[in-house]
Amino acid sequence: MSNNQAADFSNIEYVFLDRDGVLNRNPCDGRFVTCWKEFQGLPGVEEAIAVLNRSRRKVIVVTNQRAVALGLLSPEELDQLHDRLRERLAAKGAHLDAIYVCPHDVGECNCRKPLTGLFEQAFIDFPGSQPSNSVMIGDSLRDIEAGTRLGMRTVLITGFLDAGTPDAHRAARLAQARVLSLLDFVQRYLGSEGQSFEHGGA
């Protein structure tokens, strides 16, 4: 049975997003996005985030940025890139509630996905958040494994995924849903205006 058919996202209040491969095109051949010129936004991202914002869901980016550890860009340059991303979203009436970054190399921390440190910090910063009312949306096995470790529902973006790799097969099996893009997820599972969610807080 397809995970997609059984998935229920009706009570989601917190939407966690990977960056590369979800908001922008993931560079191929192991390369990194090191400046705004290399940041190629994916279609429908601004619209999808604006719908999530209007539904009063929190939208939180959790991203591995190993390029910082490798010296390919500085933390300040990464902040500037994210400032440009926020400006781009704001121009379309959308915003991110937070961006959490792991700048470390492999094996140096507890925050590099598939480890869960970024999520744990977000759960502290957003007291209403917990795995049961959150979803992790990503394009890699690391993303899906991180969400799964915490007991979150997970969604795999397959639009630019190399589906023939073992990691892609495993990610597809683990995820509760598989979609082509962030906008595809919002439209299929949360309604075109996010009307499936009613916030319980003040």
C-alpha positions as CSV (number, residue, x, y, z in Angstrom):
1,M,0.0,0.0,0.0
2,S,1.3,3.5,-0.9
3,N,2.2,5.7,2.1
4,N,0.7,8.5,0.2
5,Q,-2.8,7.0,0.4
6,A,-2.7,6.6,4.2
7,A,-1.0,10.0,5.0
8,D,-3.0,12.4,7.3
9,F,-1.6,15.9,7.8
10,S,-4.7,17.5,9.1
11,N,-3.3,18.6,12.5
12,I,0.1,19.9,11.3
13,E,1.0,23.2,12.9
14,Y,4.8,23.3,12.2
15,V,6.2,22.7,8.8
16,F,10.0,21.9,8.8
17,L,11.7,22.3,5.4
18,D,15.1,21.3,4.1
19,R,16.5,24.1,1.9
20,D,18.4,22.7,-1.0
21,G,16.1,20.6,-3.1
22,V,13.0,22.0,-1.5
23,L,13.3,25.8,-1.7
24,N,16.0,25.9,-4.4
25,R,17.5,23.6,-6.9
26,N,20.1,21.3,-5.3
27,P,23.4,21.7,-7.0
28,C,24.6,18.5,-8.7
29,D,28.0,16.7,-8.5
30,G,28.5,17.5,-4.8
31,R,28.7,21.2,-5.3
32,F,27.3,23.8,-2.9
33,V,25.3,27.1,-3.1
34,T,27.9,29.6,-2.1
35,C,26.3,32.9,-3.2
36,W,23.0,34.3,-4.2
37,K,23.8,34.0,-7.9
38,E,23.9,30.3,-7.5
39,F,20.6,30.2,-5.6
40,Q,18.0,28.9,-8.1
41,G,14.6,29.1,-6.5
42,L,12.1,26.3,-7.4
43,P,8.7,27.0,-8.9
44,G,5.8,27.6,-6.6
45,V,7.9,27.9,-3.4
46,E,6.7,31.5,-2.6
47,E,3.1,30.6,-3.2
48,A,3.3,27.5,-1.1
49,I,4.9,29.3,1.9
50,A,2.4,32.1,1.6
51,V,-0.4,29.6,1.9
52,L,1.2,28.1,4.9
53,N,1.6,31.5,6.5
54,R,-2.1,32.4,5.9
55,S,-3.1,29.1,7.6
56,R,-1.0,30.3,10.6
57,R,1.3,27.3,10.4
58,K,4.9,28.0,11.4
59,V,7.4,27.4,8.6
60,I,10.9,26.5,9.8
61,V,14.0,25.7,7.6
62,V,16.5,23.1,8.9
63,T,19.5,22.9,6.7
64,N,22.9,21.3,6.6
65,Q,25.5,23.8,5.2
66,R,28.8,21.9,5.2
67,A,30.2,24.5,2.8
68,V,30.8,26.7,5.8
69,A,33.0,24.0,7.4
70,L,34.8,23.6,4.1
71,G,35.6,27.3,4.0
72,L,33.6,27.8,0.8
73,L,31.6,30.6,2.4
74,S,31.6,32.3,5.8
75,P,28.8,32.3,8.3
76,E,28.2,36.0,7.5
77,E,27.9,35.2,3.8
78,L,25.4,32.4,4.5
79,D,23.4,34.9,6.6
80,Q,23.4,37.3,3.8
81,L,22.2,34.7,1.4
82,H,19.3,33.9,3.7
83,D,18.5,37.6,4.0
84,R,18.1,37.6,0.3
85,L,15.9,34.6,0.4
86,R,13.7,36.3,3.0
87,E,13.5,39.4,0.8
88,R,12.5,37.3,-2.2
89,L,9.7,35.6,-0.2
90,A,8.6,38.9,1.3
91,A,8.1,40.3,-2.2
92,K,5.5,37.6,-2.7
93,G,3.8,38.0,0.7
94,A,5.6,35.0,2.3
95,H,7.9,34.6,5.2
96,L,9.9,32.0,7.1
97,D,9.5,31.8,10.9
98,A,13.0,30.6,11.5
99,I,16.1,29.2,9.8
100,Y,18.3,26.7,11.7
101,V,21.7,25.9,10.1
102,C,24.2,23.1,10.8
103,P,27.6,24.6,9.5
104,H,29.6,21.6,10.6
105,D,31.4,18.8,8.8
106,V,30.4,15.2,9.0
107,G,30.9,13.7,12.5
108,E,31.6,17.1,14.3
109,C,28.2,17.7,15.9
110,N,24.8,16.5,16.9
111,C,22.9,18.9,14.6
112,R,23.9,17.7,11.1
113,K,20.9,15.7,9.7
114,P,20.1,12.9,10.0
115,L,20.9,13.8,13.6
116,T,18.2,15.8,15.4
117,G,19.9,18.8,17.1
118,L,18.4,21.4,14.8
119,F,14.9,20.1,15.5
120,E,15.5,19.9,19.2
121,Q,16.5,23.5,19.3
122,A,13.4,24.5,17.3
123,F,11.2,22.6,19.7
124,I,12.7,24.7,22.6
125,D,12.3,28.0,20.7
126,F,8.7,27.2,19.6
127,P,7.1,25.9,22.8
128,G,3.9,24.7,21.0
129,S,5.9,22.5,18.6
130,Q,6.3,18.8,19.1
131,P,6.8,15.8,16.8
132,S,3.1,14.9,16.7
133,N,2.1,18.3,15.2
134,S,5.1,18.7,12.9
135,V,6.1,17.5,9.5
136,M,9.5,17.3,7.9
137,I,9.7,17.9,4.2
138,G,12.9,17.2,2.4
139,D,14.5,15.7,-0.7
140,S,17.0,13.3,0.8
141,L,17.3,10.2,3.0
142,R,19.0,12.4,5.7
143,D,15.9,14.6,5.9
144,I,13.5,11.7,6.1
145,E,15.6,9.8,8.7
146,A,15.9,12.9,10.9
147,G,12.1,13.3,11.0
148,T,11.6,9.6,11.5
149,R,14.0,9.5,14.5
150,L,11.8,12.1,16.2
151,G,8.5,10.5,15.3
152,M,7.5,13.3,12.9
153,R,5.6,12.7,9.8
154,T,7.8,13.0,6.7
155,V,7.4,14.0,3.1
156,L,9.8,13.3,0.3
157,I,10.2,15.8,-2.5
158,T,10.9,13.7,-5.7
159,G,10.8,16.4,-8.4
160,F,14.6,16.4,-8.9
161,L,15.5,13.2,-7.0
162,D,17.7,10.5,-8.6
163,A,15.2,7.8,-7.9
164,G,17.6,5.0,-8.9
165,T,19.9,5.2,-5.9
166,P,19.6,3.0,-2.8
167,D,19.2,6.1,-0.6
168,A,16.3,7.3,-2.7
169,H,14.5,4.0,-2.5
170,R,14.9,3.9,1.3
171,A,13.7,7.5,1.7
172,A,10.7,6.7,-0.4
173,R,9.9,3.7,1.8
174,L,10.2,5.7,5.0
175,A,8.3,8.8,4.0
176,Q,4.6,9.1,4.7
177,A,4.1,10.9,1.4
178,R,5.9,11.5,-1.8
179,V,5.3,14.7,-3.8
180,L,6.8,16.6,-6.7
181,S,7.3,19.9,-4.9
182,L,6.5,21.9,-1.8
183,L,3.5,23.5,-3.6
184,D,2.3,20.0,-4.6
185,F,2.3,19.0,-1.0
186,V,0.4,22.1,0.2
187,Q,-2.2,21.7,-2.5
188,R,-2.7,18.0,-2.1
189,Y,-2.6,17.6,1.6
190,L,-3.3,21.0,3.2
191,G,-5.8,22.5,0.8
192,S,-5.1,25.3,-1.7
193,E,-5.6,27.9,1.0
194,G,-4.5,25.7,3.9
195,Q,-8.1,25.5,5.1
196,S,-7.7,22.0,6.6
197,F,-5.9,23.5,9.7
198,E,-7.6,25.4,12.5
199,H,-5.2,26.8,15.1
200,G,-6.0,25.9,18.6
201,G,-4.1,28.7,20.3
202,A,-4.9,32.3,20.8
